[in-house]
Amino acid sequence: AAGVIQSPRHLIKEKRETATLKCYPIPRHDTVYWYQQGPGQDPQFLISFYEKMQSDKGSIPDRFSAQQFSDYHSELNMSSLELGDSALYFCASSLAFQSYEQYFGPGTRLTVT
Amino acid sequence: KNQVEQSPQSLIILEGKNCTLQCNYTVSPFSNLRWYKQDTGRGPVSLTIMTFSENTKSNGRYTATLDADTKQSSLHITASQLSDSASYICVVSGGYSTLTFGKGTMLLVSP
């Protein structure tokens, strides 16, 4: 069965650079969620989108932005990267009326040096 | 404030032994509770999901229980295998988009 696809799987950036993470949800899933998991931390909800509209917002920094496109894939844009942004970034997808049934992608490991 | 507390923080068991992980939550309103297995550096993989009315659910060697009155859940692993070594995360859903994650129990199964 198709799963959530994230790219790239690994990314190394320097401080103050920008990064773009991509997420391709499970086919027919219309809702996408982004999470950030720091080393040894539990995942923190950043933001979610339903039908290209932001549906919920968590602890996403102002330096980050995200959007969902017409094909339901989503991109997380991160600017002015800081060392503390180094983390595993997970994308999850679901059907809108089954938000509890989120399927996670493998994650993108971002390292900021 | 919604919280999910897991215990123990870490656990080492011998291959073939059983173990039980605990999860206590204070999430309101409550929608469902899920147990995930997360290998290091990988995405969480769902093991079980339980709603308010379900007391127990099994998935192979994994059996989860839920007591909605005391707001406690447990994950029992039977006949552990080396591949069970991972972090086990309890996640409680309190509504739309709201997932509260526990910090996980790190399980190490040794030969």
Interface residues (C-beta under 8 A of the other chain):
Chain A: V4 Y33 Q41 D42 P43 F45 S48 S55 D56 L88 F90 S99 Y100 E101 Q102 Y103 F104 G105 P106 G107 R109
Chain B: S31 N32 R34 Y36 G41 R42 G43 P44 V45 S46 I49 I89 S93 Y96 S97 T98 L99 F101 G102 K103 G104
